[in-house]
Amino acid sequence: MAEVLSQSQIDALLNAARSGEMDLVASAEKTTEKKYRKYDFYSPRKFTKDRMKMISGIFENYTRVINSRINGLLHTTCEISVESVEEQRYYEFSNALTEGDVLVLADVQFAHNQQAEEQPVLLHFSTSLMLSMMDRLMGGEGDVDPALPAGYNFTDLELKLYESIVKDLISVLGGSWENYIDLSFGVRRMETNPTLVQLIGLDETVVIIGINIQFSNCSGQMNFCLPGSMLSAIFARIAAANQAGRGAGEDNSEEILDILRDSELEISAELGRTELRLQDIYYLHSGDVIDLGHPTAQPIYLYIGGKPWFSGKMGTLSSNMAVKIGETYHNQGGRDK
């Protein structure tokens, strides 16, 4: 049954309508509506959040490695951190480059020298950061001219120094992936005009990793561009390796058991127990016999780690004293005897 309003409720409703309070309530309801993020169907996400977290963790490890290498190479201290890991289209990365920038192309190879893709990994340093690193490498303080032009072109000597620094940093990139897959990276070539690099389609999905390098008097960005096809091949191999590892669990257990079978284990046999006075022990000599008070017909115990695991009987084998195992204590109660 519909609710019937009383006269006082009707009067209050009319007064609210005349004073404009109802409009304020309606506008407040509109502002509290839940907002949803718009999904771009033109460029859908290719990698899940878990994959992006994996890439972020890999490059976090990489920053820790190159931090020590840069400090040792340039004889200074710096702070390196991963600022962003984003999935974008390649044209968003290429549009941010200028004609004077240098782009490094690096090949990635799987184990056994199997090349993953023809599309390389792209690496870009900000010009001021690289010039500061070169100056420190040559013994300077790393100061950069504040009037440095936007389209600065590196000289041939600077390009050689550029290549030397980049090769050292790229060579350790594979170690950051070793927890997931065996990869190796190497510099293919350097391009002084990024607009001529067309190895990746403009609309192809890439993952951009922005790494900030901070010196005392200079800071800049080191950006990695990972092609989506290359990452898809890497993730597929990681998934296949995980599946193979789960399927080979029984084989691994057999290998472990084979190793355990060859290991040595100390076992002690207790023939009996008795009590002696210290005076009796003092007068013991070679050839004396101690009565243990243990009949030969009763079993003795074999101890492992201080607990009885087996019972057995005394005997001889090939003129040697031996114990014949009669019972195994599988439960804890039998081991507490």
Secondary structure as UniProt FT lines:
FT   HELIX           7..19
FT   HELIX           21..31
FT   HELIX           49..74
FT   STRAND          79..89
FT   HELIX           90..94
FT   TURN            95..96
FT   TURN            99..100
FT   STRAND          103..109
FT   HELIX           111..113
FT   STRAND          121..125
FT   HELIX           127..137
FT   TURN            138..139
FT   TURN            146..147
FT   TURN            150..151
FT   HELIX           156..170
FT   TURN            171..173
FT   HELIX           174..177
FT   TURN            178..180
FT   STRAND          184..191
FT   HELIX           194..196
FT   TURN            202..203
FT   STRAND          205..214
FT   STRAND          219..227
FT   HELIX           228..247
FT   HELIX           249..261
FT   STRAND          268..270
FT   HELIX           278..282
FT   TURN            286..287
FT   TURN            296..297
FT   STRAND          300..304
FT   TURN            305..306
FT   STRAND          307..317
FT   TURN            318..319
FT   STRAND          320..328
FT   HELIX           332..335
//
